[in-house]
Amino acid sequence: MLDLREVFSVTDFLRNHKELVARVTETRKPVVLTVKGKPALVIQDAGSYQELMDRLEKAEGKVTDP
């Protein structure tokens, strides 16, 4: 579930990018960036992204290989 405390505008990100990058790195929680109030991008640290991709690959393998 998306935590509204992890949603920021692209403008906020540009103004505070160092703080937000540090936050994402420390918490390993993705941050949603909005454009004109609508979700547009997700920023995630590389380690947790790789873990997510590994889990997805493993799950897809279980589904396709009986």
PDB file of N, CA, C, O and CB in Angstrom:
ATOM      1  N   MET A   1       0.844  -1.179   0.000  1.00  0.00           N
ATOM      2  CA  MET A   1       0.000   0.000   0.000  1.00  0.00           C
ATOM      3  C   MET A   1       0.885   1.235   0.000  1.00  0.00           C
ATOM      4  O   MET A   1       1.935   1.267   0.642  1.00  0.00           O
ATOM      5  CB  MET A   1      -0.958   0.002   1.216  1.00  0.00           C
ATOM      6  N   LEU A   2       0.454   2.226  -0.712  1.00  0.00           N
ATOM      7  CA  LEU A   2       1.202   3.471  -0.840  1.00  0.00           C
ATOM      8  C   LEU A   2       1.025   4.337   0.393  1.00  0.00           C
ATOM      9  O   LEU A   2      -0.096   4.583   0.837  1.00  0.00           O
ATOM     10  CB  LEU A   2       0.763   4.234  -2.083  1.00  0.00           C
ATOM     11  N   ASP A   3       2.126   4.792   0.934  1.00  0.00           N
ATOM     12  CA  ASP A   3       2.121   5.675   2.100  1.00  0.00           C
ATOM     13  C   ASP A   3       2.133   7.115   1.596  1.00  0.00           C
ATOM     14  O   ASP A   3       3.070   7.523   0.910  1.00  0.00           O
ATOM     15  CB  ASP A   3       3.351   5.391   3.045  1.00  0.00           C
ATOM     16  N   LEU A   4       1.106   7.884   1.929  1.00  0.00           N
ATOM     17  CA  LEU A   4       1.014   9.254   1.437  1.00  0.00           C
ATOM     18  C   LEU A   4       2.153  10.136   1.935  1.00  0.00           C
ATOM     19  O   LEU A   4       2.399  11.207   1.380  1.00  0.00           O
ATOM     20  CB  LEU A   4      -0.306   9.855   1.844  1.00  0.00           C
ATOM     21  N   ARG A   5       2.846   9.694   2.977  1.00  0.00           N
ATOM     22  CA  ARG A   5       4.022  10.443   3.435  1.00  0.00           C
ATOM     23  C   ARG A   5       5.189  10.265   2.476  1.00  0.00           C
ATOM     24  O   ARG A   5       6.207  10.946   2.602  1.00  0.00           O
ATOM     25  CB  ARG A   5       4.430   9.997   4.845  1.00  0.00           C
ATOM     26  N   GLU A   6       5.048   9.358   1.523  1.00  0.00           N
ATOM     27  CA  GLU A   6       6.106   9.080   0.551  1.00  0.00           C
ATOM     28  C   GLU A   6       5.725   9.581  -0.840  1.00  0.00           C
ATOM     29  O   GLU A   6       6.205   9.048  -1.840  1.00  0.00           O
ATOM     30  CB  GLU A   6       6.403   7.577   0.504  1.00  0.00           C
ATOM     31  N   VAL A   7       4.874  10.592  -0.912  1.00  0.00           N
ATOM     32  CA  VAL A   7       4.452  11.177  -2.183  1.00  0.00           C
ATOM     33  C   VAL A   7       4.880  12.640  -2.205  1.00  0.00           C
ATOM     34  O   VAL A   7       4.574  13.404  -1.290  1.00  0.00           O
ATOM     35  CB  VAL A   7       2.904  11.041  -2.388  1.00  0.00           C
ATOM     36  N   PHE A   8       5.595  13.017  -3.269  1.00  0.00           N
ATOM     37  CA  PHE A   8       6.107  14.376  -3.400  1.00  0.00           C
ATOM     38  C   PHE A   8       5.956  14.830  -4.845  1.00  0.00           C
ATOM     39  O   PHE A   8       5.934  14.010  -5.763  1.00  0.00           O
ATOM     40  CB  PHE A   8       7.588  14.460  -2.949  1.00  0.00           C
ATOM     41  N   SER A   9       5.852  16.117  -5.036  1.00  0.00           N
ATOM     42  CA  SER A   9       5.828  16.645  -6.401  1.00  0.00           C
ATOM     43  C   SER A   9       7.253  16.622  -6.962  1.00  0.00           C
ATOM     44  O   SER A   9       8.230  16.606  -6.215  1.00  0.00           O
ATOM     45  CB  SER A   9       5.235  18.098  -6.435  1.00  0.00           C
ATOM     46  N   VAL A  10       7.344  16.622  -8.275  1.00  0.00           N
ATOM     47  CA  VAL A  10       8.654  16.690  -8.914  1.00  0.00           C
ATOM     48  C   VAL A  10       9.356  17.980  -8.491  1.00  0.00           C
ATOM     49  O   VAL A  10      10.572  17.996  -8.301  1.00  0.00           O
ATOM     50  CB  VAL A  10       8.521  16.615 -10.462  1.00  0.00           C
ATOM     51  N   THR A  11       8.595  19.051  -8.347  1.00  0.00           N
ATOM     52  CA  THR A  11       9.171  20.323  -7.899  1.00  0.00           C
ATOM     53  C   THR A  11       9.809  20.172  -6.526  1.00  0.00           C
ATOM     54  O   THR A  11      10.925  20.642  -6.304  1.00  0.00           O
ATOM     55  CB  THR A  11       8.095  21.422  -7.865  1.00  0.00           C
ATOM     56  N   ASP A  12       9.101  19.512  -5.591  1.00  0.00           N
ATOM     57  CA  ASP A  12       9.671  19.264  -4.259  1.00  0.00           C
ATOM     58  C   ASP A  12      10.948  18.433  -4.368  1.00  0.00           C
ATOM     59  O   ASP A  12      11.934  18.698  -3.681  1.00  0.00           O
ATOM     60  CB  ASP A  12       8.645  18.545  -3.352  1.00  0.00           C
ATOM     61  N   PHE A  13      10.916  17.427  -5.239  1.00  0.00           N
ATOM     62  CA  PHE A  13      12.090  16.582  -5.417  1.00  0.00           C
ATOM     63  C   PHE A  13      13.276  17.400  -5.920  1.00  0.00           C
ATOM     64  O   PHE A  13      14.393  17.247  -5.426  1.00  0.00           O
ATOM     65  CB  PHE A  13      11.784  15.438  -6.389  1.00  0.00           C
ATOM     66  N   LEU A  14      13.037  18.258  -6.892  1.00  0.00           N
ATOM     67  CA  LEU A  14      14.124  19.070  -7.431  1.00  0.00           C
ATOM     68  C   LEU A  14      14.694  20.017  -6.377  1.00  0.00           C
ATOM     69  O   LEU A  14      15.901  20.260  -6.341  1.00  0.00           O
ATOM     70  CB  LEU A  14      13.637  19.867  -8.637  1.00  0.00           C
ATOM     71  N   ARG A  15      13.836  20.540  -5.533  1.00  0.00           N
ATOM     72  CA  ARG A  15      14.289  21.459  -4.479  1.00  0.00           C
ATOM     73  C   ARG A  15      15.021  20.734  -3.351  1.00  0.00           C
ATOM     74  O   ARG A  15      15.945  21.285  -2.752  1.00  0.00           O
ATOM     75  CB  ARG A  15      13.101  22.221  -3.906  1.00  0.00           C
ATOM     76  N   ASN A  16      14.612  19.507  -3.064  1.00  0.00           N
ATOM     77  CA  ASN A  16      15.125  18.768  -1.897  1.00  0.00           C
ATOM     78  C   ASN A  16      15.693  17.406  -2.271  1.00  0.00           C
ATOM     79  O   ASN A  16      15.587  16.457  -1.494  1.00  0.00           O
ATOM     80  CB  ASN A  16      14.021  18.586  -0.869  1.00  0.00           C
ATOM     81  N   HIS A  17      16.290  17.300  -3.441  1.00  0.00           N
ATOM     82  CA  HIS A  17      16.702  15.984  -3.930  1.00  0.00           C
ATOM     83  C   HIS A  17      17.692  15.279  -3.007  1.00  0.00           C
ATOM     84  O   HIS A  17      17.618  14.059  -2.861  1.00  0.00           O
ATOM     85  CB  HIS A  17      17.309  16.123  -5.296  1.00  0.00           C
ATOM     86  N   LYS A  18      18.601  15.997  -2.390  1.00  0.00           N
ATOM     87  CA  LYS A  18      19.574  15.338  -1.509  1.00  0.00           C
ATOM     88  C   LYS A  18      18.878  14.684  -0.321  1.00  0.00           C
ATOM     89  O   LYS A  18      19.198  13.551   0.041  1.00  0.00           O
ATOM     90  CB  LYS A  18      20.622  16.348  -1.013  1.00  0.00           C
ATOM     91  N   GLU A  19      17.934  15.389   0.284  1.00  0.00           N
ATOM     92  CA  GLU A  19      17.201  14.842   1.430  1.00  0.00           C
ATOM     93  C   GLU A  19      16.351  13.643   1.018  1.00  0.00           C
ATOM     94  O   GLU A  19      16.304  12.636   1.726  1.00  0.00           O
ATOM     95  CB  GLU A  19      16.313  15.923   2.061  1.00  0.00           C
ATOM     96  N   LEU A  20      15.680  13.754  -0.127  1.00  0.00           N
ATOM     97  CA  LEU A  20      14.809  12.659  -0.556  1.00  0.00           C
ATOM     98  C   LEU A  20      15.608  11.431  -0.976  1.00  0.00           C
ATOM     99  O   LEU A  20      15.194  10.303  -0.709  1.00  0.00           O
ATOM    100  CB  LEU A  20      13.921  13.115  -1.706  1.00  0.00           C
ATOM    101  N   VAL A  21      16.740  11.638  -1.625  1.00  0.00           N
ATOM    102  CA  VAL A  21      17.592  10.497  -1.979  1.00  0.00           C
ATOM    103  C   VAL A  21      18.105   9.822  -0.710  1.00  0.00           C
ATOM    104  O   VAL A  21      18.130   8.594  -0.631  1.00  0.00           O
ATOM    105  CB  VAL A  21      18.782  10.949  -2.873  1.00  0.00           C
ATOM    106  N   ALA A  22      18.509  10.602   0.271  1.00  0.00           N
ATOM    107  CA  ALA A  22      18.966  10.031   1.544  1.00  0.00           C
ATOM    108  C   ALA A  22      17.837   9.259   2.217  1.00  0.00           C
ATOM    109  O   ALA A  22      18.060   8.179   2.763  1.00  0.00           O
ATOM    110  CB  ALA A  22      19.488  11.140   2.484  1.00  0.00           C
ATOM    111  N   ARG A  23      16.636   9.807   2.179  1.00  0.00           N
ATOM    112  CA  ARG A  23      15.471   9.149   2.791  1.00  0.00           C
ATOM    113  C   ARG A  23      15.201   7.803   2.133  1.00  0.00           C
ATOM    114  O   ARG A  23      14.995   6.801   2.818  1.00  0.00           O
ATOM    115  CB  ARG A  23      14.223  10.046   2.684  1.00  0.00           C
ATOM    116  N   VAL A  24      15.202   7.780   0.800  1.00  0.00           N
ATOM    117  CA  VAL A  24      14.945   6.536   0.066  1.00  0.00           C
ATOM    118  C   VAL A  24      16.043   5.519   0.357  1.00  0.00           C
ATOM    119  O   VAL A  24      15.764   4.334   0.536  1.00  0.00           O
ATOM    120  CB  VAL A  24      14.851   6.805  -1.456  1.00  0.00           C
ATOM    121  N   THR A  25      17.268   5.972   0.404  1.00  0.00           N
ATOM    122  CA  THR A  25      18.397   5.077   0.670  1.00  0.00           C
ATOM    123  C   THR A  25      18.319   4.489   2.074  1.00  0.00           C
ATOM    124  O   THR A  25      18.564   3.298   2.261  1.00  0.00           O
ATOM    125  CB  THR A  25      19.721   5.822   0.489  1.00  0.00           C
ATOM    126  N   GLU A  26      17.983   5.310   3.055  1.00  0.00           N
ATOM    127  CA  GLU A  26      17.918   4.853   4.445  1.00  0.00           C
ATOM    128  C   GLU A  26      16.715   3.954   4.708  1.00  0.00           C
ATOM    129  O   GLU A  26      16.846   2.912   5.351  1.00  0.00           O
ATOM    130  CB  GLU A  26      17.873   6.043   5.378  1.00  0.00           C
ATOM    131  N   THR A  27      15.545   4.351   4.214  1.00  0.00           N
ATOM    132  CA  THR A  27      14.321   3.602   4.520  1.00  0.00           C
ATOM    133  C   THR A  27      14.093   2.425   3.583  1.00  0.00           C
ATOM    134  O   THR A  27      13.373   1.485   3.919  1.00  0.00           O
ATOM    135  CB  THR A  27      13.131   4.523   4.459  1.00  0.00           C
ATOM    136  N   ARG A  28      14.714   2.480   2.398  1.00  0.00           N
ATOM    137  CA  ARG A  28      14.509   1.476   1.349  1.00  0.00           C
ATOM    138  C   ARG A  28      13.054   1.434   0.892  1.00  0.00           C
ATOM    139  O   ARG A  28      12.611   0.446   0.307  1.00  0.00           O
ATOM    140  CB  ARG A  28      14.937   0.093   1.845  1.00  0.00           C
ATOM    141  N   LYS A  29      12.313   2.505   1.161  1.00  0.00           N
ATOM    142  CA  LYS A  29      10.929   2.619   0.705  1.00  0.00           C
ATOM    143  C   LYS A  29      10.890   3.504  -0.531  1.00  0.00           C
ATOM    144  O   LYS A  29      11.552   4.542  -0.568  1.00  0.00           O
ATOM    145  CB  LYS A  29      10.011   3.192   1.827  1.00  0.00           C
ATOM    146  N   PRO A  30      10.128   3.112  -1.537  1.00  0.00           N
ATOM    147  CA  PRO A  30      10.034   3.953  -2.730  1.00  0.00           C
ATOM    148  C   PRO A  30       9.286   5.253  -2.444  1.00  0.00           C
ATOM    149  O   PRO A  30       8.474   5.336  -1.523  1.00  0.00           O
ATOM    150  CB  PRO A  30       9.343   3.193  -3.857  1.00  0.00           C
ATOM    151  N   VAL A  31       9.579   6.251  -3.251  1.00  0.00           N
ATOM    152  CA  VAL A  31       8.915   7.547  -3.177  1.00  0.00           C
ATOM    153  C   VAL A  31       8.217   7.776  -4.511  1.00  0.00           C
ATOM    154  O   VAL A  31       8.800   7.544  -5.570  1.00  0.00           O
ATOM    155  CB  VAL A  31       9.932   8.704  -2.853  1.00  0.00           C
ATOM    156  N   VAL A  32       6.975   8.228  -4.459  1.00  0.00           N
ATOM    157  CA  VAL A  32       6.218   8.546  -5.664  1.00  0.00           C
ATOM    158  C   VAL A  32       6.352  10.033  -5.940  1.00  0.00           C
ATOM    159  O   VAL A  32       6.162  10.859  -5.048  1.00  0.00           O
ATOM    160  CB  VAL A  32       4.722   8.139  -5.519  1.00  0.00           C
ATOM    161  N   LEU A  33       6.679  10.367  -7.178  1.00  0.00           N
ATOM    162  CA  LEU A  33       6.746  11.761  -7.592  1.00  0.00           C
ATOM    163  C   LEU A  33       5.546  12.064  -8.479  1.00  0.00           C
ATOM    164  O   LEU A  33       5.191  11.280  -9.359  1.00  0.00           O
ATOM    165  CB  LEU A  33       8.080  12.066  -8.333  1.00  0.00           C
ATOM    166  N   THR A  34       4.933  13.210  -8.232  1.00  0.00           N
ATOM    167  CA  THR A  34       3.748  13.588  -8.991  1.00  0.00           C
ATOM    168  C   THR A  34       4.054  14.745  -9.937  1.00  0.00           C
ATOM    169  O   THR A  34       4.935  15.569  -9.690  1.00  0.00           O
ATOM    170  CB  THR A  34       2.606  13.967  -8.044  1.00  0.00           C
ATOM    171  N   VAL A  35       3.300  14.774 -11.020  1.00  0.00           N
ATOM    172  CA  VAL A  35       3.317  15.885 -11.964  1.00  0.00           C
ATOM    173  C   VAL A  35       1.878  16.354 -12.090  1.00  0.00           C
ATOM    174  O   VAL A  35       0.996  15.579 -12.457  1.00  0.00           O
ATOM    175  CB  VAL A  35       3.927  15.470 -13.368  1.00  0.00           C
ATOM    176  N   LYS A  36       1.646  17.605 -11.790  1.00  0.00           N
ATOM    177  CA  LYS A  36       0.299  18.179 -11.813  1.00  0.00           C
ATOM    178  C   LYS A  36      -0.658  17.373 -10.938  1.00  0.00           C
ATOM    179  O   LYS A  36      -1.827  17.193 -11.281  1.00  0.00           O
ATOM    180  CB  LYS A  36      -0.230  18.242 -13.252  1.00  0.00           C
ATOM    181  N   GLY A  37      -0.147  16.888  -9.799  1.00  0.00           N
ATOM    182  CA  GLY A  37      -0.965  16.187  -8.824  1.00  0.00           C
ATOM    183  C   GLY A  37      -1.233  14.723  -9.115  1.00  0.00           C
ATOM    184  O   GLY A  37      -1.945  14.064  -8.358  1.00  0.00           O
ATOM    185  N   LYS A  38      -0.674  14.204 -10.204  1.00  0.00           N
ATOM    186  CA  LYS A  38      -0.901  12.801 -10.560  1.00  0.00           C
ATOM    187  C   LYS A  38       0.412  12.026 -10.480  1.00  0.00           C
ATOM    188  O   LYS A  38       1.462  12.546 -10.857  1.00  0.00           O
ATOM    189  CB  LYS A  38      -1.512  12.685 -11.981  1.00  0.00           C
ATOM    190  N   PRO A  39       0.360  10.780  -9.989  1.00  0.00           N
ATOM    191  CA  PRO A  39       1.580   9.972  -9.909  1.00  0.00           C
ATOM    192  C   PRO A  39       2.235   9.846 -11.281  1.00  0.00           C
ATOM    193  O   PRO A  39       1.566   9.537 -12.267  1.00  0.00           O
ATOM    194  CB  PRO A  39       1.268   8.577  -9.341  1.00  0.00           C
ATOM    195  N   ALA A  40       3.539  10.083 -11.340  1.00  0.00           N
ATOM    196  CA  ALA A  40       4.250  10.025 -12.613  1.00  0.00           C
ATOM    197  C   ALA A  40       5.493   9.140 -12.559  1.00  0.00           C
ATOM    198  O   ALA A  40       5.813   8.461 -13.534  1.00  0.00           O
ATOM    199  CB  ALA A  40       4.639  11.415 -13.040  1.00  0.00           C
ATOM    200  N   LEU A  41       6.192   9.145 -11.428  1.00  0.00           N
ATOM    201  CA  LEU A  41       7.451   8.414 -11.304  1.00  0.00           C
ATOM    202  C   LEU A  41       7.569   7.779  -9.929  1.00  0.00           C
ATOM    203  O   LEU A  41       6.961   8.229  -8.958  1.00  0.00           O
ATOM    204  CB  LEU A  41       8.642   9.343 -11.562  1.00  0.00           C
ATOM    205  N   VAL A  42       8.366   6.725  -9.874  1.00  0.00           N
ATOM    206  CA  VAL A  42       8.702   6.110  -8.590  1.00  0.00           C
ATOM    207  C   VAL A  42      10.220   6.100  -8.477  1.00  0.00           C
ATOM    208  O   VAL A  42      10.922   5.655  -9.385  1.00  0.00           O
ATOM    209  CB  VAL A  42       8.106   4.652  -8.464  1.00  0.00           C
ATOM    210  N   ILE A  43      10.714   6.597  -7.350  1.00  0.00           N
ATOM    211  CA  ILE A  43      12.148   6.581  -7.060  1.00  0.00           C
ATOM    212  C   ILE A  43      12.369   5.497  -6.010  1.00  0.00           C
ATOM    213  O   ILE A  43      11.713   5.481  -4.969  1.00  0.00           O
ATOM    214  CB  ILE A  43      12.670   7.998  -6.559  1.00  0.00           C
ATOM    215  N   GLN A  44      13.308   4.588  -6.301  1.00  0.00           N
ATOM    216  CA  GLN A  44      13.566   3.475  -5.388  1.00  0.00           C
ATOM    217  C   GLN A  44      15.067   3.217  -5.354  1.00  0.00           C
ATOM    218  O   GLN A  44      15.751   3.389  -6.362  1.00  0.00           O
ATOM    219  CB  GLN A  44      12.788   2.189  -5.823  1.00  0.00           C
ATOM    220  N   ASP A  45      15.584   2.804  -4.191  1.00  0.00           N
ATOM    221  CA  ASP A  45      17.011   2.513  -4.127  1.00  0.00           C
ATOM    222  C   ASP A  45      17.315   1.253  -4.936  1.00  0.00           C
ATOM    223  O   ASP A  45      16.472   0.366  -5.073  1.00  0.00           O
ATOM    224  CB  ASP A  45      17.474   2.344  -2.656  1.00  0.00           C
ATOM    225  N   ALA A  46      18.522   1.196  -5.462  1.00  0.00           N
ATOM    226  CA  ALA A  46      18.903   0.121  -6.375  1.00  0.00           C
ATOM    227  C   ALA A  46      18.832  -1.260  -5.731  1.00  0.00           C
ATOM    228  O   ALA A  46      18.422  -2.223  -6.378  1.00  0.00           O
ATOM    229  CB  ALA A  46      20.297   0.362  -6.891  1.00  0.00           C
ATOM    230  N   GLY A  47      19.226  -1.364  -4.466  1.00  0.00           N
ATOM    231  CA  GLY A  47      19.218  -2.663  -3.790  1.00  0.00           C
ATOM    232  C   GLY A  47      17.825  -3.242  -3.641  1.00  0.00           C
ATOM    233  O   GLY A  47      17.610  -4.416  -3.942  1.00  0.00           O
ATOM    234  N   SER A  48      16.875  -2.438  -3.182  1.00  0.00           N
ATOM    235  CA  SER A  48      15.517  -2.956  -3.011  1.00  0.00           C
ATOM    236  C   SER A  48      14.847  -3.187  -4.362  1.00  0.00           C
ATOM    237  O   SER A  48      14.005  -4.075  -4.490  1.00  0.00           O
ATOM    238  CB  SER A  48      14.676  -1.989  -2.165  1.00  0.00           C
ATOM    239  N   TYR A  49      15.213  -2.396  -5.372  1.00  0.00           N
ATOM    240  CA  TYR A  49      14.686  -2.634  -6.719  1.00  0.00           C
ATOM    241  C   TYR A  49      15.166  -3.989  -7.234  1.00  0.00           C
ATOM    242  O   TYR A  49      14.380  -4.756  -7.791  1.00  0.00           O
ATOM    243  CB  TYR A  49      15.120  -1.502  -7.687  1.00  0.00           C
ATOM    244  N   GLN A  50      16.451  -4.284  -7.051  1.00  0.00           N
ATOM    245  CA  GLN A  50      16.982  -5.567  -7.507  1.00  0.00           C
ATOM    246  C   GLN A  50      16.313  -6.725  -6.775  1.00  0.00           C
ATOM    247  O   GLN A  50      15.992  -7.745  -7.385  1.00  0.00           O
ATOM    248  CB  GLN A  50      18.499  -5.621  -7.303  1.00  0.00           C
ATOM    249  N   GLU A  51      16.101  -6.570  -5.466  1.00  0.00           N
ATOM    250  CA  GLU A  51      15.402  -7.605  -4.703  1.00  0.00           C
ATOM    251  C   GLU A  51      13.997  -7.826  -5.253  1.00  0.00           C
ATOM    252  O   GLU A  51      13.548  -8.966  -5.376  1.00  0.00           O
ATOM    253  CB  GLU A  51      15.334  -7.224  -3.214  1.00  0.00           C
ATOM    254  N   LEU A  52      13.310  -6.753  -5.581  1.00  0.00           N
ATOM    255  CA  LEU A  52      11.969  -6.846  -6.146  1.00  0.00           C
ATOM    256  C   LEU A  52      11.993  -7.573  -7.491  1.00  0.00           C
ATOM    257  O   LEU A  52      11.144  -8.425  -7.751  1.00  0.00           O
ATOM    258  CB  LEU A  52      11.360  -5.447  -6.308  1.00  0.00           C
ATOM    259  N   MET A  53      12.959  -7.240  -8.341  1.00  0.00           N
ATOM    260  CA  MET A  53      13.072  -7.898  -9.645  1.00  0.00           C
ATOM    261  C   MET A  53      13.394  -9.381  -9.483  1.00  0.00           C
ATOM    262  O   MET A  53      12.867 -10.215 -10.220  1.00  0.00           O
ATOM    263  CB  MET A  53      14.150  -7.214 -10.498  1.00  0.00           C
ATOM    264  N   ASP A  54      14.255  -9.714  -8.523  1.00  0.00           N
ATOM    265  CA  ASP A  54      14.584 -11.119  -8.267  1.00  0.00           C
ATOM    266  C   ASP A  54      13.352 -11.889  -7.806  1.00  0.00           C
ATOM    267  O   ASP A  54      13.112 -13.012  -8.249  1.00  0.00           O
ATOM    268  CB  ASP A  54      15.700 -11.228  -7.213  1.00  0.00           C
ATOM    269  N   ARG A  55      12.568 -11.277  -6.909  1.00  0.00           N
ATOM    270  CA  ARG A  55      11.344 -11.925  -6.424  1.00  0.00           C
ATOM    271  C   ARG A  55      10.344 -12.103  -7.557  1.00  0.00           C
ATOM    272  O   ARG A  55       9.683 -13.138  -7.648  1.00  0.00           O
ATOM    273  CB  ARG A  55      10.712 -11.106  -5.285  1.00  0.00           C
ATOM    274  N   LEU A  56      10.232 -11.107  -8.415  1.00  0.00           N
ATOM    275  CA  LEU A  56       9.315 -11.194  -9.549  1.00  0.00           C
ATOM    276  C   LEU A  56       9.748 -12.298 -10.501  1.00  0.00           C
ATOM    277  O   LEU A  56       8.926 -13.096 -10.951  1.00  0.00           O
ATOM    278  CB  LEU A  56       9.241  -9.850 -10.291  1.00  0.00           C
ATOM    279  N   GLU A  57      11.027 -12.343 -10.803  1.00  0.00           N
ATOM    280  CA  GLU A  57      11.542 -13.374 -11.695  1.00  0.00           C
ATOM    281  C   GLU A  57      11.281 -14.766 -11.117  1.00  0.00           C
ATOM    282  O   GLU A  57      10.883 -15.680 -11.840  1.00  0.00           O
ATOM    283  CB  GLU A  57      13.046 -13.170 -11.938  1.00  0.00           C
ATOM    284  N   LYS A  58      11.504 -14.918  -9.828  1.00  0.00           N
ATOM    285  CA  LYS A  58      11.268 -16.204  -9.166  1.00  0.00           C
ATOM    286  C   LYS A  58       9.785 -16.562  -9.202  1.00  0.00           C
ATOM    287  O   LYS A  58       9.429 -17.710  -9.469  1.00  0.00           O
ATOM    288  CB  LYS A  58      11.771 -16.164  -7.709  1.00  0.00           C
ATOM    289  N   ALA A  59       8.923 -15.588  -8.934  1.00  0.00           N
ATOM    290  CA  ALA A  59       7.478 -15.829  -8.946  1.00  0.00           C
ATOM    291  C   ALA A  59       6.992 -16.185 -10.347  1.00  0.00           C
ATOM    292  O   ALA A  59       6.160 -17.077 -10.511  1.00  0.00           O
ATOM    293  CB  ALA A  59       6.725 -14.598  -8.426  1.00  0.00           C
ATOM    294  N   GLU A  60       7.505 -15.495 -11.349  1.00  0.00           N
ATOM    295  CA  GLU A  60       7.110 -15.802 -12.721  1.00  0.00           C
ATOM    296  C   GLU A  60       7.581 -17.190 -13.119  1.00  0.00           C
ATOM    297  O   GLU A  60       6.885 -17.891 -13.855  1.00  0.00           O
ATOM    298  CB  GLU A  60       7.671 -14.759 -13.689  1.00  0.00           C
ATOM    299  N   GLY A  61       8.740 -17.593 -12.650  1.00  0.00           N
ATOM    300  CA  GLY A  61       9.249 -18.928 -12.932  1.00  0.00           C
ATOM    301  C   GLY A  61       8.367 -19.998 -12.327  1.00  0.00           C
ATOM    302  O   GLY A  61       8.164 -21.053 -12.928  1.00  0.00           O
ATOM    303  N   LYS A  62       7.839 -19.737 -11.136  1.00  0.00           N
ATOM    304  CA  LYS A  62       6.950 -20.692 -10.482  1.00  0.00           C
ATOM    305  C   LYS A  62       5.639 -20.817 -11.229  1.00  0.00           C
ATOM    306  O   LYS A  62       5.052 -21.898 -11.283  1.00  0.00           O
ATOM    307  CB  LYS A  62       6.691 -20.278  -9.041  1.00  0.00           C
ATOM    308  N   VAL A  63       5.177 -19.727 -11.803  1.00  0.00           N
ATOM    309  CA  VAL A  63       3.903 -19.751 -12.524  1.00  0.00           C
ATOM    310  C   VAL A  63       4.063 -20.454 -13.858  1.00  0.00           C
ATOM    311  O   VAL A  63       3.192 -21.234 -14.245  1.00  0.00           O
ATOM    312  CB  VAL A  63       3.370 -18.327 -12.737  1.00  0.00           C
ATOM    313  N   THR A  64       5.155 -20.200 -14.576  1.00  0.00           N
ATOM    314  CA  THR A  64       5.316 -20.770 -15.907  1.00  0.00           C
ATOM    315  C   THR A  64       5.868 -22.191 -15.886  1.00  0.00           C
ATOM    316  O   THR A  64       5.662 -22.940 -16.841  1.00  0.00           O
ATOM    317  CB  THR A  64       6.218 -19.896 -16.725  1.00  0.00           C
ATOM    318  N   ASP A  65       6.566 -22.581 -14.816  1.00  0.00           N
ATOM    319  CA  ASP A  65       7.109 -23.930 -14.714  1.00  0.00           C
ATOM    320  C   ASP A  65       6.319 -24.718 -13.674  1.00  0.00           C
ATOM    321  O   ASP A  65       6.500 -24.520 -12.473  1.00  0.00           O
ATOM    322  CB  ASP A  65       8.616 -23.894 -14.347  1.00  0.00           C
ATOM    323  N   PRO A  66       5.431 -25.622 -14.138  1.00  0.00           N
ATOM    324  CA  PRO A  66       4.624 -26.383 -13.160  1.00  0.00           C
ATOM    325  C   PRO A  66       5.447 -27.333 -12.325  1.00  0.00           C
ATOM    326  O   PRO A  66       4.904 -28.031 -11.468  1.00  0.00           O
ATOM    327  CB  PRO A  66       3.550 -27.162 -13.867  1.00  0.00           C
TER     328      PRO A  66
END
